[in-house]
Amino acid sequence: MKSSLGYQLCRGRLVLLSLSLLHVAVLDAFSTVPLQKLSLITDRHASTDNVATISVLATKSKVEYGEESRKYRRTVYDSDAWVRHRDPERFSGNLRTFFQSGVVVQLKKEVSFVTAVAIFVTVINTLFFDGFCDFSGHHFAPLLNIPSSFKLALPISPFSLSSSVLGLVLVFRTNASYARWWEARTCWGKIINHSRNVMRMCTLWVEKEGIDAVEAKESIANLVSSVWLFPRSSTRHLLSGDEDEFNFAEEVRERLPHDRAEAIIAERHRPNRALCYLSNDINKLNMSPYRLIEVDRSVIILNDMQGACERIFSSPVPLVYSRQVCIMDHLHIDDD
């Protein structure tokens, strides 16, 4: 009997559950492994030391591992990243680092709990209600003769009926999330492109005749600082203070005059102040009114894209979908 029980633990659904148990044990072993610094999923400016301390910071504070690691998981590709992305060995590399994935580490508790419940229910039902089979197909009776009414089971009908609804809601959330990401990326791309347009048009169209060379050079230098300041202020405005405030203040004081730097740091809505500086520096250039109007069109687009980024940041996917998906996911997982 004991031998047959050992065979059964390596057979059927218990094979999967045994592997799940091994999975949980490995997760426990890797629970303190920091997020691996992969150039394909991290910010290009993130240092190895910062990435190595994510787990420590998340452990010492109340911030979850996933939240602490978000700042290092921003996809930025360059030519080298594309080469690594097309590497045929990437699949084996992904398998080797599977348990170091931030998603796996973040969901360790949930996966462990569901796996433990599944193992418990399967073992109890197998030993005391259904019996089990060995590798030869011989069926063994359960260890105890317990009425089947006490079997740990749920009716399948509610889950079958609700699975289509769950699929629709999941598809909606996936599509909505990708649409928000793509719109945000498009808006930021327009901010970059029109910042370049402003700089290009102003440097080419400014009339230098009749103006002191030093004064003209100073005007262009101020314009360069203002063009840099707007996207930098927008970045800081859309990030948390703990993540970027120190770096922002340091860079602003390094690049801008003292009065302007302190004013932008003290400002509540920094992108608006940066846009005012940009418009003011453009108006100081010796340029024809028609060309100023053309430049101002790009400035207006910068303002529109900043507003679009703020809208995306402040308006999540309706929370009713999140709650509904969470409840239905838990019910389906528990049933499985």
N, C-alpha and C positions, 0 to 999 in steps of 0.2 A: 504493500500500500504506500509506504513512504517513497519507494522508488518511483512508483507511478505518479505520485504527487510531484516529485522533482521533474519528471518528464512534462507534466502538465504546465508547470511554471515556465517552460520553454516553448510553449505551443499556443497557437491561437491568439486571442486578445491579450492573454497574460504576457506574451512575448513583447507586445507593444508597451504594456504597462511596466514591465521590468526595465525596458529601455528608458521609459520615462523616469523611472526611479533613478536610474543611472544618470539621466539628464539633470535631475534635481541635485544629486550629489555633486556633480561637476559644477553646477551653478553655485552651490555653496562654496566650493573651493575657489571659484573665480569671483566671489561677491565683492572683493576689494580690489579687483584688477581695474586700473584706470582705463579711460577711453583711449584706444590706440590712435596715435596721430597718423592718420592716413591722409595724404595730400588730396585725395579725391573728395573727401568729405569735410575737410577742415578749412578754416580761414587761412589764407596764405600768410597772414601776419601773426598767427598763433605760434608761440614758442613751445619747444618740447617740455620745458619746465612747467608752463601753465597747464598743458594737457596732462602731465604726470600728477598734478595735484588736484584734479577734479574730484576724485573719490574722497580725498582727505577733506576738502572743503565741504563736500556734501555731507560727510559724516559729522563734522564738527558743528555745522549749522543745521537749521530746519529745512533747508532747501533740498529737494530731491535730486538724485543723481542725474536724471534726465534733464531737469531744468538747468542744473549747473553746467551740463555739457552742451547745451544748445549753442552757446557762443562759439564753440569750436567745431560745429557741424554744418557750417555754411558752405554750400557747394560753389567752389570757384575753380574753373578749369583753365589751364594753359596748355601749351603744346606738349609738355612733358606729361601732364595729367591725361591727355587724350591717348598718348602712347601707352601708358599704364592701363588705361581703361580698355584698350584693345588687346592687351596681353593675353594670349591663350592660357597662361598659367594662373589667371586671376581667379578661376573657379576653385582650384585647390587652395589658393591663398585665402579665399573667403571662408572655405570650410575650416581651415586651420585656426582662423581667428573668430570663428562663430561665437564662441562663449565670451569673447571680449567685446562683442557688439554692445553698444549703449542701450539698444532696445532690449536685448536679452537680459542685461544686468538690471535694467529698470523694472522689468516685469518678473523678476525672479520670485518674488513673494506670491504673486497671483498664480504663476505657473506651478509653483511648488504646492500651493494649497489645492488647486484643481487636480493635480496629479495624485496627491495623497488621497483625496476623496475617491477618485476613480479606482485606485488600487484597493482601497478598503472595501468599497462596494463590490468589486469584481471578486475579490478573494472570499468575502463572506458568502456571496451568492454561489460561488463555485463549490466551496467546501460544505455548505450546509443546505443547499437547495437544488442546484443543477447537477452536481457531480462533475466528473472530469474524465478526459480520455488520455491515454498514453499515445506514444508514437505509432503503435501498431493499430490504433483505432479502437482498442478495447475500452468500453465505458465502465467507469467505477461509480458506484452509488455515493451519494453524499454521506458525510461522516455522521450526521444526526438526522433523525426523521422529524423535521420541523414542517408544519403546514405551510404551503406556498403563499398563503395570505400574508405571512410575515416577511416575504421576500422584498428586498430593497429594490424598488423599481418605480418608474413613473410611466403614465400612459404616453404613447408616442403621438397620438392625434393632435394635441395642441401644438406641438413643435412642428409637425408636418404642415399644419395649416398656417402657422405664423412664419415659416421659413421664407415664403415668397415676399412677405412684407419686410422682413429683415434684409433680404437681398436688395429690394428697392431702396430702402433707407441707406444701406451701405453704399450703393452705387451713387445715390444723390450726394452723400457726404464726400465721397472720393472725387466726384466731378466738381463739386463746389470748392473743395480744398485746392485742387489743381488749378481751377479757374482763378481763385484768389492769388495763388502763387504766381501764375503766369501774368496776371494783370499787374501785380506789384513789380515783377521783373521788367515788364514793358515800361511802366512808369519810371522806374529808376534808369532804364536805358535812355529814355527821352531826356531825363535830367542831365545825364552825361553828354548826350549829343548836342543839346541846345546850349549847354555851358560852353562846349567847344565852338558852337556857332557864334555865340556872343563874342568870344575872344577873337575868333577869326575875322569877323566883320569889323570889329572895332580897330584892330591893329592894321587892317588893310584900308579902311575907309577914313581913318582920321587924317585930317589935313594939317600937315606940319609946317606949312608956310606961314610966316608971320608970327610964329610962336617960339619962345625960347626953347632950345634943345633940352636943357635941364628940366624945365617945367613939363615938356612933353613926355620925357622919360619917366618923370615922377607920376604923371597921370596914368600912363600905361602900367606902371608898377602897382599903383593903387587898384587899378582895374583887375590885374592878375590876382591880387589878394582877395578882392571881393568875389571874383568868379570861383576861387577855391573855397571861400568861406561858406557859400550857400549850400553846396552838397555836403560839406563837412558838418554844418549846423543841422541839416536835415537828418544826417546819420545819427547824430547825438540826440536829436529830438525824438527819434523812433526807437532808441535803445534805453535801457535802464541806467540810472545814474551810477550804480555800482560798477557797471561794465565799462563805461566810456567817459565819465565825467572828468576824471583826472587827466586822461590822455587828451581830451578835448581842450581843457584849460591850458595845458602845457603847450600844445601845438598852436593855439590861438595867440598866446603871449609871445611865442617865438616868431610868428609870421606877421602879426599886425602891430601897428603903433599902440602905445600903452593905453591911451584914452579909448580907442576903438575896441581894443581887446577886453578891457574891463567892462565896457558897456555891453558887449555881446555876451559876456559870461554872466552878467547880472540880469540879462533880459529873460523874461518868462517864455516868450515864443521866439526863439533865436532865428529860425528860418525867415520870419518876417523882417526882423531887423537886418539880417544879412541881405535880403532882397532890396531893402531900402538903401543900404550902402551901395549895392550894385547899380541900382537905377541912378543914384546920385553921382557915382563915378562915371557912368555913361554920359550923363547930361553935361558933365564938365569937359568932355572931349570936344574938340573943334571939328564938328561934323555937320553935314547938311541936314535939315529937318526931315527930308524924305528918308535918308539913311537911318536917322535916329528912330523913325517909326518902324522901319524894318527890324532894327535891333530889338526894339521894344516888344515886337511880336514874340521873339524867343523868350524874353523875360516873362511875358504873360504865360507862356507854356510852362516855364519853370514853376510859376506859382500854381498853375492848375495841377501839375504832376505832384507837387508837394501836398496839395489838398487831397488828391486821390490816394496817396500813401497814408495820410492820416485817416482817411475813411476806412481803408482796408484794415489798418491797425486797430481802430476803435470799434469795428463792427464784426464780431465773430460770426461763424455759421450759427443759425438759430439754435439756442440751447435745448429746445424741445427735441431736436433730432439727436443731440448728444445723449440726453437722458434716456430716450427711447432705445437707442442702439445699445447703451450700456446695460439696461435691464434685459433686453432680449438676448444679448450676447451671454450674459451670466446664466440665464435660463437654459440656453442651448448647450453651453459648455457643461453645465452641471448635469444635463440630461445625457450628453455623450459620455 
